[in-house]
Amino acid sequence: MIDADEEINSSIIEDFGVNFKFCEVYFFNSEYLNFVIQQQWDSVIFYDYDYQQGKRESNYRNFNRIISPK
């Protein structure tokens, strides 16, 4: 089941990376869900299609400057 989930998630990320050009889209692993709910952005690691494909060496932290608080 985990392999199937990873395949589905990778497919979704690829679809956004290849086909969706309206704005940048970032993803995070479910282990960070509570931090997202609590808007503790500094504790979340975000990534995008380029990172997943190895086209970028780093992922993203410190989204406070991008994501505005309440």
Buried (B, 14 or more C-beta within 10 A) or exposed (E): EEEEEEEEBEEEBEEBBEEEEEEEBBBBEEEBEEBBEEEEBEEBBBBBBEBBEEEEEEBBEEBEEEEEEE
